[in-house]
């Protein structure tokens, strides 16, 4: 009887059972899926913050240009100035002509 027990214990020590392999693969698959989800989310947030940064940089540049031009203006050109448009007379170089027109959303 003791001989049989020794032989069975030797058989069990040779490797992993099919259930153990399947369980370990399932756990590994879940971990990989979670990591992939985290990586995809990080990439999405990186793209989103990059786009927001570019938008803020463009708005900051536009405000800087408008501030520079308004400070350098000699006056307001009244024939074309309306409630939602401001035309400035300036001697600084502006692309096109010597009058700068700003449109404001009402």
Residue pairs with C-beta under 8 A, 6 or more apart in sequence:
16 24
66 102
69 88
69 90
69 92
69 94
69 100
70 88
72 90
72 91
72 92
73 88
73 89
73 90
73 100
74 89
74 90
74 91
75 88
75 89
76 86
76 87
76 88
76 89
77 87
77 88
77 89
77 99
78 87
79 87
80 87
80 101
81 87
83 106
84 103
84 104
84 105
84 106
85 101
85 102
85 103
85 104
86 101
86 102
86 104
87 99
87 100
87 101
87 102
88 99
88 100
88 101
88 102
89 98
89 99
90 98
90 99
90 100
91 98
94 100
